[in-house]
């Protein structure tokens, strides 16, 4: 007998882990991650098997190992944030800050990773001379991002555009994962 195919990706597992706060309910995680109840149960079971969370009748809690791993990941990247750039109007837009110490030179491979995860498009910006610019095109700046991602010289923002929040967040996480090799 063939079992059901999983309706989630490794990036959904990563997002669930990153969004987990002590005492969070399954319902709250479902809303935050954008998956159904069966899917969130499967993801939580994966996180439990890795000893990253425990579940009680009062919600889900990070273990010591989970707290340490989450802190380590958040030293390299931020959580996904909503952005509003002038292109890809009508699409969900999410971005992740990749901190300079973790960043490397980036190219089309990172954008391709976002598209493979369901994004319609993606862009990488780098902080140069106190401005968010497209690498190689210093004339295009994005001052509105400074309020969302105040940061240091050399940092990178990975932004994905998609039809829904889940695909946009998975897209920008896929780009960040290519740059900093995030693993839970």
Order of alpha helices (4+ residues) and beta strands (2+ residues): alpha-alpha-alpha-beta-beta-alpha-beta-beta-alpha-beta-beta-beta-alpha-beta-alpha
